Amino acid sequence: MAFKSPLRLIKRILGNLYFLTFLNGLFLASLFYVRMEANYENQLFQVIQHSINKTIDINDTQDSIVVKAMHVCNNLLSIRSTVFENDESLDGFKVAYFHPATIDLMTAKGACGSYSMILARVLQGYSYPVRISQMKANGIYAAHNIVEVQLANKWIVLDPTYNLYFTTPGSQLAGFDEIRDNWNFYRKQVPPNYNPNYRYEDVRYTNWGKVPVLSTVMKASFGLILGKKRLSTFCLRTHFLKTYDVYFYFLMSLYIPVLILTLMRVIRTKVFPTHDTPLTARNVAKHIRRHLADPTLNRGIDS
């Protein structure tokens, strides 16, 4: 019976109107903060997209547009990486727990991860389906991150860290499988500073073992929804690129029940004459009309 005490305490706390008022204020302040940060972040990426648009003309194809987007992202981040790459002073709650795209955009401290995240976010702004691919090198996954974007039902490879794309013998942008199956041909297209370990051995799109129990549950759940084939190429990370938007909707899902509970508590304590009055729409309307008709009515005085 000892478990009843904590439950009773929780019930008392959630029944306290002062605490609920505080909780509402906390949620509203948090929602305002993440919405403000989300708007700021979205505006930054809109500016980047406007910069890319200035380089696009009527002769550009989808292939050349995504390549130009990669060029802009590479130029933007390579400048910042030289400033921040060896500096460990940037830390704090925002970096450690939020780690929004603005951090990668400003510092590029995540190396290939930052380059890929920013390019993926930019391409999402053009409504292209994207996925961040964790390349396998020397038997280790996520040794290097690249971006794959779907154009005309084909997933093509972009490597924003090296400002690199691959073209097939037919002068089309190449996909991962094409590069993997004919690496001896495609290796001739890499720049001089390219890491020779990145030979397109294999790739994964989601690290389902990152959080032992939670990841297993999520993988099973997504498997039921997507099916085994689609699950193998499903990239969870690209659905969380707009970090502040994710936090906003998460907080909103928590806030709505708190708001409903608060409204119910206000009605019971400030509108209804007694605590045992049934909470129905009819009673709510009845007692609100009474209070509007006679503002001097006090709680506990019945009609």
Phi and psi restraints in degrees (value plus and minus 20) as a CYANA .aco file:
   2 ALA   PHI     -83.7   -43.7
   2 ALA   PSI     -46.1    -6.1
   3 PHE   PHI     -88.0   -48.0
   3 PHE   PSI     -36.0     4.0
   4 LYS   PHI     -89.4   -49.4
   4 LYS   PSI     -49.5    -9.5
   5 SER   PHI     -82.9   -42.9
   5 SER   PSI     -70.5   -30.5
   6 PRO   PHI     -80.7   -40.7
   6 PRO   PSI     -59.4   -19.4
   7 LEU   PHI     -84.1   -44.1
   7 LEU   PSI     -59.2   -19.2
   8 ARG   PHI     -86.2   -46.2
   8 ARG   PSI     -58.2   -18.2
   9 LEU   PHI     -86.0   -46.0
   9 LEU   PSI     -64.3   -24.3
  10 ILE   PHI     -81.7   -41.7
  10 ILE   PSI     -61.7   -21.7
  11 LYS   PHI     -82.9   -42.9
  11 LYS   PSI     -60.1   -20.1
  12 ARG   PHI     -86.1   -46.1
  12 ARG   PSI     -61.9   -21.9
  13 ILE   PHI     -83.4   -43.4
  13 ILE   PSI     -68.1   -28.1
  14 LEU   PHI     -90.1   -50.1
  14 LEU   PSI     -36.3     3.7
  15 GLY   PHI    -110.5   -70.5
  15 GLY   PSI     -24.5    15.5
  16 ASN   PHI    -105.8   -65.8
  16 ASN   PSI      98.4   138.4
  17 LEU   PHI     -85.7   -45.7
  17 LEU   PSI     -53.2   -13.2
  18 TYR   PHI     -85.6   -45.6
  18 TYR   PSI     -62.9   -22.9
  19 PHE   PHI     -85.0   -45.0
  19 PHE   PSI     -62.3   -22.3
  20 LEU   PHI     -82.9   -42.9
  20 LEU   PSI     -56.5   -16.5
  21 THR   PHI     -84.1   -44.1
  21 THR   PSI     -63.6   -23.6
  22 PHE   PHI     -80.5   -40.5
  22 PHE   PSI     -64.2   -24.2
  23 LEU   PHI     -83.2   -43.2
  23 LEU   PSI     -60.2   -20.2
  24 ASN   PHI     -81.7   -41.7
  24 ASN   PSI     -63.6   -23.6
  25 GLY   PHI     -82.1   -42.1
  25 GLY   PSI     -60.8   -20.8
  26 LEU   PHI     -83.7   -43.7
  26 LEU   PSI     -64.8   -24.8
  27 PHE   PHI     -84.4   -44.4
  27 PHE   PSI     -64.1   -24.1
  28 LEU   PHI     -82.9   -42.9
  28 LEU   PSI     -61.1   -21.1
  29 ALA   PHI     -85.0   -45.0
  29 ALA   PSI     -61.0   -21.0
  30 SER   PHI     -86.0   -46.0
  30 SER   PSI     -62.8   -22.8
  31 LEU   PHI     -83.4   -43.4
  31 LEU   PSI     -61.5   -21.5
  32 PHE   PHI     -82.4   -42.4
  32 PHE   PSI     -62.2   -22.2
  33 TYR   PHI     -83.5   -43.5
  33 TYR   PSI     -71.1   -31.1
  34 VAL   PHI     -88.3   -48.3
  34 VAL   PSI     -51.9   -11.9
  35 ARG   PHI     -87.3   -47.3
  35 ARG   PSI     -60.0   -20.0
  36 MET   PHI     -84.0   -44.0
  36 MET   PSI     -64.5   -24.5
  37 GLU   PHI     -85.2   -45.2
  37 GLU   PSI     -59.0   -19.0
  38 ALA   PHI     -83.1   -43.1
  38 ALA   PSI     -62.8   -22.8
  39 ASN   PHI     -83.9   -43.9
  39 ASN   PSI     -61.4   -21.4
  40 TYR   PHI     -82.8   -42.8
  40 TYR   PSI     -66.0   -26.0
  41 GLU   PHI     -83.5   -43.5
  41 GLU   PSI     -63.7   -23.7
  42 ASN   PHI     -82.1   -42.1
  42 ASN   PSI     -57.9   -17.9
  43 GLN   PHI     -86.1   -46.1
  43 GLN   PSI     -58.1   -18.1
  44 LEU   PHI     -80.8   -40.8
  44 LEU   PSI     -64.2   -24.2
  45 PHE   PHI     -92.5   -52.5
  45 PHE   PSI     -47.0    -7.0
  46 GLN   PHI     -86.4   -46.4
  46 GLN   PSI     -57.3   -17.3
  47 VAL   PHI     -84.1   -44.1
  47 VAL   PSI     -62.6   -22.6
  48 ILE   PHI     -81.5   -41.5
  48 ILE   PSI     -62.8   -22.8
  49 GLN   PHI     -84.2   -44.2
  49 GLN   PSI     -58.8   -18.8
  50 HIS   PHI     -83.2   -43.2
  50 HIS   PSI     -57.6   -17.6
  51 SER   PHI     -84.7   -44.7
  51 SER   PSI     -60.7   -20.7
  52 ILE   PHI     -85.5   -45.5
  52 ILE   PSI     -61.6   -21.6
  53 ASN   PHI     -79.5   -39.5
  53 ASN   PSI     -50.6   -10.6
  54 LYS   PHI     -86.4   -46.4
  54 LYS   PSI     -41.9    -1.9
  55 THR   PHI    -112.2   -72.2
  55 THR   PSI     -26.7    13.3
  56 ILE   PHI    -113.9   -73.9
  56 ILE   PSI     115.8   155.8
  57 ASP   PHI    -146.8  -106.8
  57 ASP   PSI    -198.3  -158.3
  58 ILE   PHI     -87.3   -47.3
  58 ILE   PSI     -36.9     3.1
  59 ASN   PHI    -107.0   -67.0
  59 ASN   PSI     -26.2    13.8
  60 ASP   PHI     -94.6   -54.6
  60 ASP   PSI     122.6   162.6
  61 THR   PHI    -123.5   -83.5
  61 THR   PSI     155.6   195.6
  62 GLN   PHI     -79.0   -39.0
  62 GLN   PSI     -57.7   -17.7
  63 ASP   PHI     -80.4   -40.4
  63 ASP   PSI     -68.2   -28.2
  64 SER   PHI     -91.9   -51.9
  64 SER   PSI     -48.5    -8.5
  65 ILE   PHI     -86.6   -46.6
  65 ILE   PSI     -66.6   -26.6
  66 VAL   PHI     -88.0   -48.0
  66 VAL   PSI     -52.1   -12.1
  67 VAL   PHI     -87.7   -47.7
  67 VAL   PSI     -61.7   -21.7
  68 LYS   PHI     -84.4   -44.4
  68 LYS   PSI     -57.6   -17.6
  69 ALA   PHI     -81.5   -41.5
  69 ALA   PSI     -61.0   -21.0
  70 MET   PHI     -85.0   -45.0
  70 MET   PSI     -61.1   -21.1
  71 HIS   PHI     -78.6   -38.6
  71 HIS   PSI     -65.0   -25.0
  72 VAL   PHI     -83.3   -43.3
  72 VAL   PSI     -64.6   -24.6
  73 CYS   PHI     -84.6   -44.6
  73 CYS   PSI     -60.8   -20.8
  74 ASN   PHI     -84.0   -44.0
  74 ASN   PSI     -64.3   -24.3
  75 ASN   PHI     -83.2   -43.2
  75 ASN   PSI     -60.5   -20.5
  76 LEU   PHI     -85.1   -45.1
  76 LEU   PSI     -65.1   -25.1
  77 LEU   PHI    -102.0   -62.0
  77 LEU   PSI     -52.4   -12.4
  78 SER   PHI     -83.6   -43.6
  78 SER   PSI     -53.1   -13.1
  79 ILE   PHI     -86.2   -46.2
  79 ILE   PSI     -63.1   -23.1
  80 ARG   PHI     -92.3   -52.3
  80 ARG   PSI     -54.8   -14.8
  81 SER   PHI     -83.4   -43.4
  81 SER   PSI     -51.8   -11.8
  82 THR   PHI     -87.7   -47.7
  82 THR   PSI     -45.0    -5.0
  83 VAL   PHI    -104.7   -64.7
  83 VAL   PSI     -61.3   -21.3
  84 PHE   PHI    -123.1   -83.1
  84 PHE   PSI     -31.8     8.2
  85 GLU   PHI     -81.3   -41.3
  85 GLU   PSI     -53.4   -13.4
  86 ASN   PHI    -127.4   -87.4
  86 ASN   PSI      -6.6    33.4
  87 ASP   PHI    -126.6   -86.6
  87 ASP   PSI      98.6   138.6
  88 GLU   PHI    -120.8   -80.8
  88 GLU   PSI      -9.9    30.1
  89 SER   PHI     -96.7   -56.7
  89 SER   PSI     -38.4     1.6
  90 LEU   PHI     -98.6   -58.6
  90 LEU   PSI      89.2   129.2
  91 ASP   PHI    -172.8  -132.8
  91 ASP   PSI    -198.9  -158.9
  92 GLY   PHI     107.3   147.3
  92 GLY   PSI     158.4   198.4
  93 PHE   PHI     -81.2   -41.2
  93 PHE   PSI     -64.1   -24.1
  94 LYS   PHI     -82.4   -42.4
  94 LYS   PSI     -62.2   -22.2
  95 VAL   PHI     -91.9   -51.9
  95 VAL   PSI     -63.1   -23.1
  96 ALA   PHI     -94.2   -54.2
  96 ALA   PSI     -58.7   -18.7
  97 TYR   PHI    -129.7   -89.7
  97 TYR   PSI     -52.3   -12.3
  98 PHE   PHI    -110.2   -70.2
  98 PHE   PSI     -69.6   -29.6
  99 HIS   PHI      18.4    58.4
  99 HIS   PSI      44.2    84.2
 100 PRO   PHI     -92.8   -52.8
 100 PRO   PSI     151.0   191.0
 101 ALA   PHI     -82.9   -42.9
 101 ALA   PSI     -45.2    -5.2
 102 THR   PHI     -82.4   -42.4
 102 THR   PSI     -51.3   -11.3
 103 ILE   PHI     -85.9   -45.9
 103 ILE   PSI     -66.1   -26.1
 104 ASP   PHI     -86.5   -46.5
 104 ASP   PSI     -57.1   -17.1
 105 LEU   PHI     -85.4   -45.4
 105 LEU   PSI     -58.3   -18.3
 106 MET   PHI     -98.6   -58.6
 106 MET   PSI     -58.2   -18.2
 107 THR   PHI    -133.9   -93.9
 107 THR   PSI     -49.2    -9.2
 108 ALA   PHI      36.1    76.1
 108 ALA   PSI       7.9    47.9
 109 LYS   PHI     -90.4   -50.4
 109 LYS   PSI     -37.2     2.8
 110 GLY   PHI    -103.2   -63.2
 110 GLY   PSI     -11.1    28.9
 111 ALA   PHI      33.9    73.9
 111 ALA   PSI    -146.8  -106.8
 112 CYS   PHI     -81.7   -41.7
 112 CYS   PSI     -48.8    -8.8
 113 GLY   PHI     -84.5   -44.5
 113 GLY   PSI     -61.9   -21.9
 114 SER   PHI     -86.9   -46.9
 114 SER   PSI     -65.7   -25.7
 115 TYR   PHI     -78.4   -38.4
 115 TYR   PSI     -64.7   -24.7
 116 SER   PHI     -88.8   -48.8
 116 SER   PSI     -60.6   -20.6
 117 MET   PHI     -83.0   -43.0
 117 MET   PSI     -64.2   -24.2
 118 ILE   PHI     -87.7   -47.7
 118 ILE   PSI     -63.7   -23.7
 119 LEU   PHI     -83.8   -43.8
 119 LEU   PSI     -63.4   -23.4
 120 ALA   PHI     -80.3   -40.3
 120 ALA   PSI     -62.4   -22.4
 121 ARG   PHI     -84.8   -44.8
 121 ARG   PSI     -61.1   -21.1
 122 VAL   PHI     -84.4   -44.4
 122 VAL   PSI     -64.6   -24.6
 123 LEU   PHI     -87.0   -47.0
 123 LEU   PSI     -51.4   -11.4
 124 GLN   PHI     -82.1   -42.1
 124 GLN   PSI     -52.7   -12.7
 125 GLY   PHI     -83.4   -43.4
 125 GLY   PSI     -43.6    -3.6
 126 TYR   PHI    -114.4   -74.4
 126 TYR   PSI     -12.7    27.3
 127 SER   PHI      47.3    87.3
 127 SER   PSI       7.0    47.0
 128 TYR   PHI    -107.0   -67.0
 128 TYR   PSI     116.0   156.0
 129 PRO   PHI     -85.6   -45.6
 129 PRO   PSI     110.3   150.3
 130 VAL   PHI    -152.9  -112.9
 130 VAL   PSI     138.5   178.5
 131 ARG   PHI    -168.5  -128.5
 131 ARG   PSI     123.4   163.4
 132 ILE   PHI    -113.3   -73.3
 132 ILE   PSI     103.3   143.3
 133 SER   PHI    -125.4   -85.4
 133 SER   PSI     109.1   149.1
 134 GLN   PHI    -116.4   -76.4
 134 GLN   PSI      82.9   122.9
 135 MET   PHI     -94.7   -54.7
 135 MET   PSI     125.1   165.1
 136 LYS   PHI    -114.9   -74.9
 136 LYS   PSI     110.9   150.9
 137 ALA   PHI    -161.6  -121.6
 137 ALA   PSI     110.4   150.4
 138 ASN   PHI      34.0    74.0
 138 ASN   PSI      17.9    57.9
 139 GLY   PHI      61.0   101.0
 139 GLY   PSI     -16.6    23.4
 140 ILE   PHI    -138.0   -98.0
 140 ILE   PSI     105.6   145.6
 141 TYR   PHI     -96.1   -56.1
 141 TYR   PSI     136.5   176.5
 142 ALA   PHI      45.3    85.3
 142 ALA   PSI       3.3    43.3
 143 ALA   PHI     -86.3   -46.3
 143 ALA   PSI     -48.0    -8.0
 144 HIS   PHI    -174.6  -134.6
 144 HIS   PSI     118.2   158.2
 145 ASN   PHI    -124.8   -84.8
 145 ASN   PSI     117.8   157.8
 146 ILE   PHI    -151.2  -111.2
 146 ILE   PSI     157.4   197.4
 147 VAL   PHI    -140.0  -100.0
 147 VAL   PSI     118.5   158.5
 148 GLU   PHI    -137.2   -97.2
 148 GLU   PSI     114.1   154.1
 149 VAL   PHI    -145.6  -105.6
 149 VAL   PSI     119.7   159.7
 150 GLN   PHI    -110.6   -70.6
 150 GLN   PSI     100.2   140.2
 151 LEU   PHI    -148.4  -108.4
 151 LEU   PSI     101.5   141.5
 152 ALA   PHI      32.2    72.2
 152 ALA   PSI      29.3    69.3
 153 ASN   PHI      45.5    85.5
 153 ASN   PSI      -0.7    39.3
 154 LYS   PHI    -150.0  -110.0
 154 LYS   PSI     112.8   152.8
 155 TRP   PHI    -107.6   -67.6
 155 TRP   PSI      97.1   137.1
 156 ILE   PHI    -129.4   -89.4
 156 ILE   PSI     136.8   176.8
 157 VAL   PHI    -117.6   -77.6
 157 VAL   PSI     114.7   154.7
 158 LEU   PHI    -150.6  -110.6
 158 LEU   PSI     112.3   152.3
 159 ASP   PHI    -135.7   -95.7
 159 ASP   PSI      70.4   110.4
 160 PRO   PHI     -87.1   -47.1
 160 PRO   PSI     -43.4    -3.4
 161 THR   PHI     -82.5   -42.5
 161 THR   PSI     -59.8   -19.8
 162 TYR   PHI    -125.0   -85.0
 162 TYR   PSI     -12.1    27.9
 163 ASN   PHI      33.6    73.6
 163 ASN   PSI      26.3    66.3
 164 LEU   PHI    -141.8  -101.8
 164 LEU   PSI     114.9   154.9
 165 TYR   PHI    -155.2  -115.2
 165 TYR   PSI     140.6   180.6
 166 PHE   PHI    -136.7   -96.7
 166 PHE   PSI     121.4   161.4
 167 THR   PHI    -136.5   -96.5
 167 THR   PSI     119.3   159.3
 168 THR   PHI     -94.1   -54.1
 168 THR   PSI     148.9   188.9
 169 PRO   PHI     -76.8   -36.8
 169 PRO   PSI     -43.7    -3.7
 170 GLY   PHI    -110.8   -70.8
 170 GLY   PSI      -6.4    33.6
 171 SER   PHI      45.6    85.6
 171 SER   PSI      10.4    50.4
 172 GLN   PHI    -125.5   -85.5
 172 GLN   PSI     136.0   176.0
 173 LEU   PHI     -87.1   -47.1
 173 LEU   PSI     118.4   158.4
 174 ALA   PHI    -114.5   -74.5
 174 ALA   PSI     130.5   170.5
 175 GLY   PHI    -117.7   -77.7
 175 GLY   PSI     151.7   191.7
 176 PHE   PHI     -80.4   -40.4
 176 PHE   PSI     -66.3   -26.3
 177 ASP   PHI     -81.8   -41.8
 177 ASP   PSI     -59.1   -19.1
 178 GLU   PHI     -83.0   -43.0
 178 GLU   PSI     -62.5   -22.5
 179 ILE   PHI     -88.0   -48.0
 179 ILE   PSI     -63.4   -23.4
 180 ARG   PHI     -81.8   -41.8
 180 ARG   PSI     -63.2   -23.2
 181 ASP   PHI     -96.7   -56.7
 181 ASP   PSI     -34.1     5.9
 182 ASN   PHI    -160.2  -120.2
 182 ASN   PSI      29.8    69.8
 183 TRP   PHI     -80.6   -40.6
 183 TRP   PSI     -54.3   -14.3
 184 ASN   PHI     -79.8   -39.8
 184 ASN   PSI     -49.8    -9.8
 185 PHE   PHI     -99.3   -59.3
 185 PHE   PSI     -65.9   -25.9
 186 TYR   PHI     -97.9   -57.9
 186 TYR   PSI     -42.3    -2.3
 187 ARG   PHI     -83.5   -43.5
 187 ARG   PSI     -40.4    -0.4
 188 LYS   PHI     -92.4   -52.4
 188 LYS   PSI     -31.8     8.2
 189 GLN   PHI    -115.8   -75.8
 189 GLN   PSI     -24.9    15.1
 190 VAL   PHI     -99.8   -59.8
 190 VAL   PSI     131.5   171.5
 191 PRO   PHI     -92.9   -52.9
 191 PRO   PSI     145.8   185.8
 192 PRO   PHI     -79.6   -39.6
 192 PRO   PSI     -51.8   -11.8
 193 ASN   PHI    -107.5   -67.5
 193 ASN   PSI      -9.9    30.1
 194 TYR   PHI     -91.3   -51.3
 194 TYR   PSI     118.2   158.2
 195 ASN   PHI     -93.7   -53.7
 195 ASN   PSI      98.3   138.3
 196 PRO   PHI     -87.0   -47.0
 196 PRO   PSI     -32.1     7.9
 197 ASN   PHI     -93.9   -53.9
 197 ASN   PSI     -38.2     1.8
 198 TYR   PHI    -107.8   -67.8
 198 TYR   PSI      65.2   105.2
 199 ARG   PHI    -129.4   -89.4
 199 ARG   PSI      -3.2    36.8
 200 TYR   PHI      37.2    77.2
 200 TYR   PSI      29.6    69.6
 201 GLU   PHI     -89.5   -49.5
 201 GLU   PSI     -68.7   -28.7
 202 ASP   PHI    -183.3  -143.3
 202 ASP   PSI     155.1   195.1
 203 VAL   PHI    -174.5  -134.5
 203 VAL   PSI     131.4   171.4
 204 ARG   PHI    -151.5  -111.5
 204 ARG   PSI     140.0   180.0
 205 TYR   PHI    -134.1   -94.1
 205 TYR   PSI     -39.6     0.4
 206 THR   PHI    -163.6  -123.6
 206 THR   PSI     113.5   153.5
 207 ASN   PHI    -107.3   -67.3
 207 ASN   PSI      71.8   111.8
 208 TRP   PHI     -95.1   -55.1
 208 TRP   PSI     -24.7    15.3
 209 GLY   PHI    -124.9   -84.9
 209 GLY   PSI     -10.7    29.3
 210 LYS   PHI     -84.2   -44.2
 210 LYS   PSI     -66.7   -26.7
 211 VAL   PHI    -135.2   -95.2
 211 VAL   PSI      85.6   125.6
 212 PRO   PHI     -61.3   -21.3
 212 PRO   PSI     -79.2   -39.2
 213 VAL   PHI    -104.3   -64.3
 213 VAL   PSI     -69.2   -29.2
 214 LEU   PHI     -80.5   -40.5
 214 LEU   PSI     -62.8   -22.8
 215 SER   PHI     -83.0   -43.0
 215 SER   PSI     -57.9   -17.9
 216 THR   PHI     -84.6   -44.6
 216 THR   PSI     -62.7   -22.7
 217 VAL   PHI     -84.8   -44.8
 217 VAL   PSI     -63.7   -23.7
 218 MET   PHI     -83.9   -43.9
 218 MET   PSI     -61.2   -21.2
 219 LYS   PHI     -82.8   -42.8
 219 LYS   PSI     -62.9   -22.9
 220 ALA   PHI     -84.4   -44.4
 220 ALA   PSI     -60.8   -20.8
 221 SER   PHI     -86.2   -46.2
 221 SER   PSI     -67.2   -27.2
 222 PHE   PHI     -86.7   -46.7
 222 PHE   PSI     -51.8   -11.8
 223 GLY   PHI     -82.8   -42.8
 223 GLY   PSI     -58.5   -18.5
 224 LEU   PHI     -86.6   -46.6
 224 LEU   PSI     -54.7   -14.7
 225 ILE   PHI    -100.4   -60.4
 225 ILE   PSI     -64.7   -24.7
 226 LEU   PHI    -113.6   -73.6
 226 LEU   PSI     -48.6    -8.6
 227 GLY   PHI      71.6   111.6
 227 GLY   PSI     138.3   178.3
 228 LYS   PHI     -83.1   -43.1
 228 LYS   PSI     -60.4   -20.4
 229 LYS   PHI     -86.3   -46.3
 229 LYS   PSI     -69.0   -29.0
 230 ARG   PHI     -89.4   -49.4
 230 ARG   PSI     -50.6   -10.6
 231 LEU   PHI     -82.9   -42.9
 231 LEU   PSI     -55.1   -15.1
 232 SER   PHI     -85.3   -45.3
 232 SER   PSI     -41.6    -1.6
 233 THR   PHI    -136.9   -96.9
 233 THR   PSI      -5.8    34.2
 234 PHE   PHI    -102.0   -62.0
 234 PHE   PSI     106.3   146.3
 235 CYS   PHI    -126.1   -86.1
 235 CYS   PSI      85.7   125.7
 236 LEU   PHI     -87.5   -47.5
 236 LEU   PSI     -54.8   -14.8
 237 ARG   PHI     -80.8   -40.8
 237 ARG   PSI     -56.2   -16.2
 238 THR   PHI     -89.3   -49.3
 238 THR   PSI     -35.3     4.7
 239 HIS   PHI    -104.9   -64.9
 239 HIS   PSI     -24.8    15.2
 240 PHE   PHI    -142.2  -102.2
 240 PHE   PSI       1.0    41.0
 241 LEU   PHI     -88.2   -48.2
 241 LEU   PSI     -53.3   -13.3
 242 LYS   PHI    -110.4   -70.4
 242 LYS   PSI      57.4    97.4
 243 THR   PHI     -75.4   -35.4
 243 THR   PSI     -67.0   -27.0
 244 TYR   PHI     -88.5   -48.5
 244 TYR   PSI     -52.8   -12.8
 245 ASP   PHI     -84.5   -44.5
 245 ASP   PSI     -60.1   -20.1
 246 VAL   PHI     -82.5   -42.5
 246 VAL   PSI     -65.6   -25.6
 247 TYR   PHI     -83.5   -43.5
 247 TYR   PSI     -58.0   -18.0
 248 PHE   PHI     -81.2   -41.2
 248 PHE   PSI     -68.8   -28.8
 249 TYR   PHI     -91.1   -51.1
 249 TYR   PSI     -51.1   -11.1
 250 PHE   PHI     -85.7   -45.7
 250 PHE   PSI     -67.4   -27.4
 251 LEU   PHI     -84.2   -44.2
 251 LEU   PSI     -57.6   -17.6
 252 MET   PHI     -83.6   -43.6
 252 MET   PSI     -58.2   -18.2
 253 SER   PHI     -85.3   -45.3
 253 SER   PSI     -48.4    -8.4
 254 LEU   PHI    -102.5   -62.5
 254 LEU   PSI     -53.8   -13.8
 255 TYR   PHI     -92.9   -52.9
 255 TYR   PSI     -57.0   -17.0
 256 ILE   PHI     -77.7   -37.7
 256 ILE   PSI     -66.9   -26.9
 257 PRO   PHI     -82.1   -42.1
 257 PRO   PSI     -57.3   -17.3
 258 VAL   PHI     -84.4   -44.4
 258 VAL   PSI     -61.7   -21.7
 259 LEU   PHI     -83.3   -43.3
 259 LEU   PSI     -63.2   -23.2
 260 ILE   PHI     -83.4   -43.4
 260 ILE   PSI     -63.7   -23.7
 261 LEU   PHI     -82.2   -42.2
 261 LEU   PSI     -59.8   -19.8
 262 THR   PHI     -85.0   -45.0
 262 THR   PSI     -64.6   -24.6
 263 LEU   PHI     -82.5   -42.5
 263 LEU   PSI     -60.2   -20.2
 264 MET   PHI     -83.1   -43.1
 264 MET   PSI     -60.8   -20.8
 265 ARG   PHI     -87.7   -47.7
 265 ARG   PSI     -60.4   -20.4
 266 VAL   PHI     -82.2   -42.2
 266 VAL   PSI     -63.1   -23.1
 267 ILE   PHI     -82.1   -42.1
 267 ILE   PSI     -64.5   -24.5
 268 ARG   PHI     -87.6   -47.6
 268 ARG   PSI     -54.9   -14.9
 269 THR   PHI    -116.0   -76.0
 269 THR   PSI     -48.0    -8.0
 270 LYS   PHI    -130.9   -90.9
 270 LYS   PSI     -37.5     2.5
 271 VAL   PHI    -133.0   -93.0
 271 VAL   PSI     -70.5   -30.5
 272 PHE   PHI     -93.8   -53.8
 272 PHE   PSI     125.8   165.8
 273 PRO   PHI     -92.5   -52.5
 273 PRO   PSI     -48.6    -8.6
 274 THR   PHI    -158.3  -118.3
 274 THR   PSI     136.7   176.7
 275 HIS   PHI     -86.5   -46.5
 275 HIS   PSI     -47.7    -7.7
 276 ASP   PHI    -110.6   -70.6
 276 ASP   PSI     -10.7    29.3
 277 THR   PHI     -87.2   -47.2
 277 THR   PSI     106.8   146.8
 278 PRO   PHI     -79.5   -39.5
 278 PRO   PSI     115.2   155.2
 279 LEU   PHI    -105.4   -65.4
 279 LEU   PSI      71.3   111.3
 280 THR   PHI    -147.7  -107.7
 280 THR   PSI     139.1   179.1
 281 ALA   PHI     -80.8   -40.8
 281 ALA   PSI     -56.5   -16.5
 282 ARG   PHI     -85.2   -45.2
 282 ARG   PSI     -64.5   -24.5
 283 ASN   PHI     -86.2   -46.2
 283 ASN   PSI     -59.2   -19.2
 284 VAL   PHI     -79.7   -39.7
 284 VAL   PSI     -69.3   -29.3
 285 ALA   PHI     -81.9   -41.9
 285 ALA   PSI     -60.6   -20.6
 286 LYS   PHI     -81.3   -41.3
 286 LYS   PSI     -69.1   -29.1
 287 HIS   PHI     -98.5   -58.5
 287 HIS   PSI     -46.2    -6.2
 288 ILE   PHI     -86.8   -46.8
 288 ILE   PSI     -61.8   -21.8
 289 ARG   PHI     -80.7   -40.7
 289 ARG   PSI     -60.1   -20.1
 290 ARG   PHI     -80.9   -40.9
 290 ARG   PSI     -64.0   -24.0
 291 HIS   PHI     -89.3   -49.3
 291 HIS   PSI     -55.7   -15.7
 292 LEU   PHI     -88.4   -48.4
 292 LEU   PSI     -56.3   -16.3
 293 ALA   PHI     -93.4   -53.4
 293 ALA   PSI     -54.0   -14.0
 294 ASP   PHI    -158.4  -118.4
 294 ASP   PSI      65.5   105.5
 295 PRO   PHI     -80.1   -40.1
 295 PRO   PSI     -34.1     5.9
 296 THR   PHI    -102.0   -62.0
 296 THR   PSI     -25.7    14.3
 297 LEU   PHI     -81.3   -41.3
 297 LEU   PSI     114.5   154.5
 298 ASN   PHI    -125.5   -85.5
 298 ASN   PSI     133.8   173.8
 299 ARG   PHI     -80.0   -40.0
 299 ARG   PSI     116.5   156.5
 300 GLY   PHI      79.6   119.6
 300 GLY   PSI     -29.8    10.2
 301 ILE   PHI    -116.7   -76.7
 301 ILE   PSI      94.6   134.6
 302 ASP   PHI    -107.6   -67.6
 302 ASP   PSI     141.8   181.8
